Amino acid sequence: MYSKEIQNLINEFSQFPGIGPKTAQRFVFYLLRKDSRGREKFIIDLKKLNNIFSCSVCGNFSDKKICFICQDKNRLTSKIIIVAEPQDLIAIERTGEYKGLYHILGGLIDTVRDFGPEKLKIGDLFKRLSSSQIKEVIFALNSTIEGESTVLYIVNKIKKDEILSQSIKVTKIARGLPLGAEIEYADEVTLGEALKDRKAI
Ligand SMILES: [Zn+2]
């Protein structure tokens, strides 16, 4: 129905989260309506994403090897929040309620889709916990089966560790968030309150 150039791009956009073929088609037609200079700018911006890396400490997206949060000497090094994705970190930063560290797992344990703990940055997390001053681990994972299984897996691993189980307090943000809620989409006030009112696990 379309020329190969158009169809290829529709296929690309269709793979984006939450985007079906119809929306993908609208994106491509929007780009086609732009003049070549407008499209060129889009291409350049897209190419610049090649200069973005995962922070070697926390996993946040960054244009440096170590992200601005991990480089910030004013952050509290006694607390660490565990999130699934970089966008969850952004949501928590927006609340302005937290000045500690982060660790991004890169997903959640999902046994149905055969996505096990070995695919997450859990090994890196334990390396950080063992070689730092961290006193509190705060879970801010989606309130879903996948989120809960991931919390359980990590908590059990901490409890099995003789040293970490003594030195680290484990909490999770309060459930002011509705069941099934995604951290990324929670409003700042609710998320800020949930963070202040966290519960020991
Ligand atoms: Zn970082």
py3Dmol code that shows the C-alpha trace and the ligand (Angstrom):
import py3Dmol

protein = """\
ATOM      1  CA  MET A   1       0.000   0.000   0.000  1.00  0.00           C
ATOM      2  CA  TYR A   2       2.893   2.326   0.803  1.00  0.00           C
ATOM      3  CA  SER A   3       6.293   2.741  -0.716  1.00  0.00           C
ATOM      4  CA  LYS A   4       8.987   0.739   1.041  1.00  0.00           C
ATOM      5  CA  GLU A   5      10.480   3.882   2.650  1.00  0.00           C
ATOM      6  CA  ILE A   6       7.181   4.762   4.315  1.00  0.00           C
ATOM      7  CA  GLN A   7       6.331   1.185   5.308  1.00  0.00           C
ATOM      8  CA  ASN A   8       9.750   0.668   6.912  1.00  0.00           C
ATOM      9  CA  LEU A   9       9.288   3.702   9.116  1.00  0.00           C
ATOM     10  CA  ILE A  10       5.711   2.717  10.030  1.00  0.00           C
ATOM     11  CA  ASN A  11       7.111  -0.660  11.130  1.00  0.00           C
ATOM     12  CA  GLU A  12       9.753   1.113  13.241  1.00  0.00           C
ATOM     13  CA  PHE A  13       7.248   3.356  15.027  1.00  0.00           C
ATOM     14  CA  SER A  14       4.829   0.413  15.521  1.00  0.00           C
ATOM     15  CA  GLN A  15       7.419  -1.155  17.828  1.00  0.00           C
ATOM     16  CA  PHE A  16       7.302   1.824  20.202  1.00  0.00           C
ATOM     17  CA  PRO A  17       5.539   1.128  23.519  1.00  0.00           C
ATOM     18  CA  GLY A  18       1.803   1.770  23.276  1.00  0.00           C
ATOM     19  CA  ILE A  19       1.954   2.684  19.566  1.00  0.00           C
ATOM     20  CA  GLY A  20      -0.166   0.737  17.074  1.00  0.00           C
ATOM     21  CA  PRO A  21       0.127   0.784  13.265  1.00  0.00           C
ATOM     22  CA  LYS A  22      -2.399   3.627  12.894  1.00  0.00           C
ATOM     23  CA  THR A  23      -0.530   5.998  15.203  1.00  0.00           C
ATOM     24  CA  ALA A  24       2.742   4.906  13.599  1.00  0.00           C
ATOM     25  CA  GLN A  25       1.276   5.892  10.246  1.00  0.00           C
ATOM     26  CA  ARG A  26       0.269   9.326  11.612  1.00  0.00           C
ATOM     27  CA  PHE A  27       3.846   9.875  12.850  1.00  0.00           C
ATOM     28  CA  VAL A  28       5.292   9.092   9.428  1.00  0.00           C
ATOM     29  CA  PHE A  29       2.802  11.356   7.622  1.00  0.00           C
ATOM     30  CA  TYR A  30       3.592  14.106  10.090  1.00  0.00           C
ATOM     31  CA  LEU A  31       7.287  13.762   9.233  1.00  0.00           C
ATOM     32  CA  LEU A  32       6.489  13.752   5.522  1.00  0.00           C
ATOM     33  CA  ARG A  33       4.577  17.023   5.878  1.00  0.00           C
ATOM     34  CA  LYS A  34       7.589  18.688   7.510  1.00  0.00           C
ATOM     35  CA  ASP A  35      10.060  20.391   5.196  1.00  0.00           C
ATOM     36  CA  SER A  36      13.426  18.703   4.720  1.00  0.00           C
ATOM     37  CA  ARG A  37      15.079  21.063   7.234  1.00  0.00           C
ATOM     38  CA  GLY A  38      12.551  20.069   9.927  1.00  0.00           C
ATOM     39  CA  ARG A  39      13.165  16.405   9.189  1.00  0.00           C
ATOM     40  CA  GLU A  40      16.908  16.922   9.260  1.00  0.00           C
ATOM     41  CA  LYS A  41      16.668  18.390  12.771  1.00  0.00           C
ATOM     42  CA  PHE A  42      14.684  15.345  13.864  1.00  0.00           C
ATOM     43  CA  ILE A  43      17.320  13.043  12.383  1.00  0.00           C
ATOM     44  CA  ILE A  44      20.125  14.946  14.152  1.00  0.00           C
ATOM     45  CA  ASP A  45      18.295  14.810  17.506  1.00  0.00           C
ATOM     46  CA  LEU A  46      17.754  11.096  17.023  1.00  0.00           C
ATOM     47  CA  LYS A  47      21.416  10.519  16.177  1.00  0.00           C
ATOM     48  CA  LYS A  48      22.460  12.387  19.318  1.00  0.00           C
ATOM     49  CA  LEU A  49      20.861   9.597  21.353  1.00  0.00           C
ATOM     50  CA  ASN A  50      23.929   7.574  20.357  1.00  0.00           C
ATOM     51  CA  ASN A  51      25.856   9.803  22.795  1.00  0.00           C
ATOM     52  CA  ILE A  52      23.716   8.711  25.731  1.00  0.00           C
ATOM     53  CA  PHE A  53      24.956   5.843  27.905  1.00  0.00           C
ATOM     54  CA  SER A  54      23.872   3.966  30.992  1.00  0.00           C
ATOM     55  CA  CYS A  55      25.549   5.397  34.106  1.00  0.00           C
ATOM     56  CA  SER A  56      28.129   2.815  35.170  1.00  0.00           C
ATOM     57  CA  VAL A  57      27.075   3.224  38.813  1.00  0.00           C
ATOM     58  CA  CYS A  58      23.273   3.447  38.913  1.00  0.00           C
ATOM     59  CA  GLY A  59      22.115   2.661  35.359  1.00  0.00           C
ATOM     60  CA  ASN A  60      20.520   6.075  34.741  1.00  0.00           C
ATOM     61  CA  PHE A  61      20.728   7.469  31.209  1.00  0.00           C
ATOM     62  CA  SER A  62      23.520  10.002  30.965  1.00  0.00           C
ATOM     63  CA  ASP A  63      25.775  11.776  28.474  1.00  0.00           C
ATOM     64  CA  LYS A  64      28.670  11.047  30.861  1.00  0.00           C
ATOM     65  CA  LYS A  65      30.035   7.720  32.090  1.00  0.00           C
ATOM     66  CA  ILE A  66      28.746   8.587  35.554  1.00  0.00           C
ATOM     67  CA  CYS A  67      25.435  10.455  35.760  1.00  0.00           C
ATOM     68  CA  PHE A  68      24.866  13.835  37.458  1.00  0.00           C
ATOM     69  CA  ILE A  69      23.196  12.216  40.492  1.00  0.00           C
ATOM     70  CA  CYS A  70      26.049   9.777  41.163  1.00  0.00           C
ATOM     71  CA  GLN A  71      28.543  12.637  40.712  1.00  0.00           C
ATOM     72  CA  ASP A  72      26.692  14.951  43.102  1.00  0.00           C
ATOM     73  CA  LYS A  73      28.654  15.166  46.360  1.00  0.00           C
ATOM     74  CA  ASN A  74      25.652  16.638  48.185  1.00  0.00           C
ATOM     75  CA  ARG A  75      23.475  13.530  47.831  1.00  0.00           C
ATOM     76  CA  LEU A  76      22.884  11.380  50.910  1.00  0.00           C
ATOM     77  CA  THR A  77      24.948   8.228  50.504  1.00  0.00           C
ATOM     78  CA  SER A  78      23.123   6.376  53.284  1.00  0.00           C
ATOM     79  CA  LYS A  79      19.919   5.792  51.282  1.00  0.00           C
ATOM     80  CA  ILE A  80      19.294   4.092  47.969  1.00  0.00           C
ATOM     81  CA  ILE A  81      16.029   3.847  46.049  1.00  0.00           C
ATOM     82  CA  ILE A  82      15.546   0.860  43.799  1.00  0.00           C
ATOM     83  CA  VAL A  83      13.527   1.514  40.651  1.00  0.00           C
ATOM     84  CA  ALA A  84      12.806  -0.516  37.539  1.00  0.00           C
ATOM     85  CA  GLU A  85      13.469   2.073  34.821  1.00  0.00           C
ATOM     86  CA  PRO A  86      15.207   5.465  34.413  1.00  0.00           C
ATOM     87  CA  GLN A  87      11.837   7.212  33.961  1.00  0.00           C
ATOM     88  CA  ASP A  88      10.896   6.130  37.522  1.00  0.00           C
ATOM     89  CA  LEU A  89      13.987   7.942  38.796  1.00  0.00           C
ATOM     90  CA  ILE A  90      12.844  11.084  36.958  1.00  0.00           C
ATOM     91  CA  ALA A  91       9.380  10.804  38.554  1.00  0.00           C
ATOM     92  CA  ILE A  92      10.922  10.592  42.050  1.00  0.00           C
ATOM     93  CA  GLU A  93      13.379  13.441  41.386  1.00  0.00           C
ATOM     94  CA  ARG A  94      10.410  15.628  40.378  1.00  0.00           C
ATOM     95  CA  THR A  95       8.872  15.216  43.844  1.00  0.00           C
ATOM     96  CA  GLY A  96      11.882  17.049  45.348  1.00  0.00           C
ATOM     97  CA  GLU A  97      11.432  14.826  48.441  1.00  0.00           C
ATOM     98  CA  TYR A  98      14.510  12.681  48.031  1.00  0.00           C
ATOM     99  CA  LYS A  99      18.223  13.457  48.116  1.00  0.00           C
ATOM    100  CA  GLY A 100      19.720   9.969  48.259  1.00  0.00           C
ATOM    101  CA  LEU A 101      21.054   7.543  45.650  1.00  0.00           C
ATOM    102  CA  TYR A 102      19.319   5.329  43.083  1.00  0.00           C
ATOM    103  CA  HIS A 103      19.749   1.942  41.510  1.00  0.00           C
ATOM    104  CA  ILE A 104      17.965   1.097  38.277  1.00  0.00           C
ATOM    105  CA  LEU A 105      17.255  -2.595  37.789  1.00  0.00           C
ATOM    106  CA  GLY A 106      16.415  -2.385  34.092  1.00  0.00           C
ATOM    107  CA  GLY A 107      13.034  -4.116  34.438  1.00  0.00           C
ATOM    108  CA  LEU A 108      11.142  -6.397  36.815  1.00  0.00           C
ATOM    109  CA  ILE A 109      11.104 -10.143  37.330  1.00  0.00           C
ATOM    110  CA  ASP A 110       8.382 -11.552  35.071  1.00  0.00           C
ATOM    111  CA  THR A 111       8.120 -15.330  35.282  1.00  0.00           C
ATOM    112  CA  VAL A 112       5.299 -15.452  32.712  1.00  0.00           C
ATOM    113  CA  ARG A 113       7.540 -13.874  30.080  1.00  0.00           C
ATOM    114  CA  ASP A 114      10.548 -15.830  31.286  1.00  0.00           C
ATOM    115  CA  PHE A 115      12.326 -12.659  32.431  1.00  0.00           C
ATOM    116  CA  GLY A 116      14.316 -13.829  35.431  1.00  0.00           C
ATOM    117  CA  PRO A 117      16.412 -11.993  38.051  1.00  0.00           C
ATOM    118  CA  GLU A 118      19.614 -12.763  36.112  1.00  0.00           C
ATOM    119  CA  LYS A 119      18.454 -10.270  33.463  1.00  0.00           C
ATOM    120  CA  LEU A 120      18.276  -7.439  36.027  1.00  0.00           C
ATOM    121  CA  LYS A 121      21.115  -5.426  37.556  1.00  0.00           C
ATOM    122  CA  ILE A 122      20.791  -7.222  40.886  1.00  0.00           C
ATOM    123  CA  GLY A 123      24.418  -8.380  40.978  1.00  0.00           C
ATOM    124  CA  ASP A 124      25.554  -4.774  40.534  1.00  0.00           C
ATOM    125  CA  LEU A 125      23.170  -3.712  43.298  1.00  0.00           C
ATOM    126  CA  PHE A 126      24.702  -6.154  45.792  1.00  0.00           C
ATOM    127  CA  LYS A 127      28.200  -5.060  44.821  1.00  0.00           C
ATOM    128  CA  ARG A 128      27.145  -1.489  45.615  1.00  0.00           C
ATOM    129  CA  LEU A 129      25.498  -2.478  48.897  1.00  0.00           C
ATOM    130  CA  SER A 130      28.566  -4.393  50.053  1.00  0.00           C
ATOM    131  CA  SER A 131      31.011  -1.607  49.303  1.00  0.00           C
ATOM    132  CA  SER A 132      29.146   1.452  50.552  1.00  0.00           C
ATOM    133  CA  GLN A 133      27.690   3.300  53.542  1.00  0.00           C
ATOM    134  CA  ILE A 134      24.108   2.488  52.555  1.00  0.00           C
ATOM    135  CA  LYS A 135      21.866   2.072  55.596  1.00  0.00           C
ATOM    136  CA  GLU A 136      18.449   2.041  53.954  1.00  0.00           C
ATOM    137  CA  VAL A 137      17.205   0.362  50.780  1.00  0.00           C
ATOM    138  CA  ILE A 138      13.911   1.846  49.599  1.00  0.00           C
ATOM    139  CA  PHE A 139      11.852  -0.001  46.999  1.00  0.00           C
ATOM    140  CA  ALA A 140       9.869   2.143  44.572  1.00  0.00           C
ATOM    141  CA  LEU A 141       8.667  -0.535  42.160  1.00  0.00           C
ATOM    142  CA  ASN A 142       5.317  -0.734  40.410  1.00  0.00           C
ATOM    143  CA  SER A 143       2.585  -2.178  42.567  1.00  0.00           C
ATOM    144  CA  THR A 144       2.088  -5.215  40.332  1.00  0.00           C
ATOM    145  CA  ILE A 145       2.828  -8.953  40.630  1.00  0.00           C
ATOM    146  CA  GLU A 146       6.136  -8.345  38.817  1.00  0.00           C
ATOM    147  CA  GLY A 147       7.018  -5.484  41.191  1.00  0.00           C
ATOM    148  CA  GLU A 148       6.150  -7.537  44.275  1.00  0.00           C
ATOM    149  CA  SER A 149       8.102 -10.613  43.121  1.00  0.00           C
ATOM    150  CA  THR A 150      11.130  -8.433  42.465  1.00  0.00           C
ATOM    151  CA  VAL A 151      10.936  -6.873  45.961  1.00  0.00           C
ATOM    152  CA  LEU A 152      10.598 -10.339  47.491  1.00  0.00           C
ATOM    153  CA  TYR A 153      13.564 -11.708  45.571  1.00  0.00           C
ATOM    154  CA  ILE A 154      15.896  -8.862  46.581  1.00  0.00           C
ATOM    155  CA  VAL A 155      14.699  -8.725  50.204  1.00  0.00           C
ATOM    156  CA  ASN A 156      15.336 -12.467  50.586  1.00  0.00           C
ATOM    157  CA  LYS A 157      18.805 -12.032  49.160  1.00  0.00           C
ATOM    158  CA  ILE A 158      19.538  -9.215  51.647  1.00  0.00           C
ATOM    159  CA  LYS A 159      18.167 -11.275  54.552  1.00  0.00           C
ATOM    160  CA  LYS A 160      20.342 -14.239  53.590  1.00  0.00           C
ATOM    161  CA  ASP A 161      23.448 -12.059  53.713  1.00  0.00           C
ATOM    162  CA  GLU A 162      24.889 -12.047  57.237  1.00  0.00           C
ATOM    163  CA  ILE A 163      26.379  -8.572  57.032  1.00  0.00           C
ATOM    164  CA  LEU A 164      23.791  -6.776  54.902  1.00  0.00           C
ATOM    165  CA  SER A 165      20.858  -8.164  56.902  1.00  0.00           C
ATOM    166  CA  GLN A 166      22.320  -6.478  60.002  1.00  0.00           C
ATOM    167  CA  SER A 167      23.438  -3.187  58.499  1.00  0.00           C
ATOM    168  CA  ILE A 168      20.579  -2.389  56.121  1.00  0.00           C
ATOM    169  CA  LYS A 169      17.006  -1.372  56.799  1.00  0.00           C
ATOM    170  CA  VAL A 170      14.617  -2.277  53.969  1.00  0.00           C
ATOM    171  CA  THR A 171      11.538  -0.160  53.273  1.00  0.00           C
ATOM    172  CA  LYS A 172       9.135   0.442  50.450  1.00  0.00           C
ATOM    173  CA  ILE A 173       7.209   3.544  49.528  1.00  0.00           C
ATOM    174  CA  ALA A 174       3.706   3.682  51.013  1.00  0.00           C
ATOM    175  CA  ARG A 175       0.806   2.523  48.960  1.00  0.00           C
ATOM    176  CA  GLY A 176      -0.914   5.850  48.582  1.00  0.00           C
ATOM    177  CA  LEU A 177      -0.513   4.741  45.020  1.00  0.00           C
ATOM    178  CA  PRO A 178      -3.420   2.712  43.649  1.00  0.00           C
ATOM    179  CA  LEU A 179      -2.904  -1.022  43.156  1.00  0.00           C
ATOM    180  CA  GLY A 180      -1.316  -1.724  39.786  1.00  0.00           C
ATOM    181  CA  ALA A 181      -0.019   1.849  39.676  1.00  0.00           C
ATOM    182  CA  GLU A 182       3.013   2.654  37.603  1.00  0.00           C
ATOM    183  CA  ILE A 183       5.599   4.858  39.306  1.00  0.00           C
ATOM    184  CA  GLU A 184       6.358   6.671  36.071  1.00  0.00           C
ATOM    185  CA  TYR A 185       2.790   8.009  35.781  1.00  0.00           C
ATOM    186  CA  ALA A 186       2.101   8.768  39.453  1.00  0.00           C
ATOM    187  CA  ASP A 187       1.530  12.445  40.176  1.00  0.00           C
ATOM    188  CA  GLU A 188       4.271  14.247  42.093  1.00  0.00           C
ATOM    189  CA  VAL A 189       2.245  14.886  45.259  1.00  0.00           C
ATOM    190  CA  THR A 190       1.071  11.263  45.634  1.00  0.00           C
ATOM    191  CA  LEU A 191       4.537   9.930  44.924  1.00  0.00           C
ATOM    192  CA  GLY A 192       6.123  12.464  47.303  1.00  0.00           C
ATOM    193  CA  GLU A 193       3.730  11.436  50.097  1.00  0.00           C
ATOM    194  CA  ALA A 194       4.309   7.733  49.383  1.00  0.00           C
ATOM    195  CA  LEU A 195       8.026   8.345  49.713  1.00  0.00           C
ATOM    196  CA  LYS A 196       7.737  10.162  53.053  1.00  0.00           C
ATOM    197  CA  ASP A 197       5.371   7.560  54.452  1.00  0.00           C
ATOM    198  CA  ARG A 198       7.435   4.481  53.581  1.00  0.00           C
ATOM    199  CA  LYS A 199       6.999   1.182  55.403  1.00  0.00           C
ATOM    200  CA  ALA A 200       9.561  -1.268  56.702  1.00  0.00           C
ATOM    201  CA  ILE A 201       9.522  -4.626  54.937  1.00  0.00           C
TER     202      ILE A 201
END
"""
ligand_1 = """\
1
ZN
Zn 24.292 7.290 38.149
"""
view = py3Dmol.view(width=600, height=400)
view.addModel(protein, "pdb")
view.setStyle({"model": 0}, {"cartoon": {"style": "trace"}})
view.addModel(ligand_1, "xyz")
view.setStyle({"model": 1}, {"stick": {}})
view.zoomTo()
view.show()
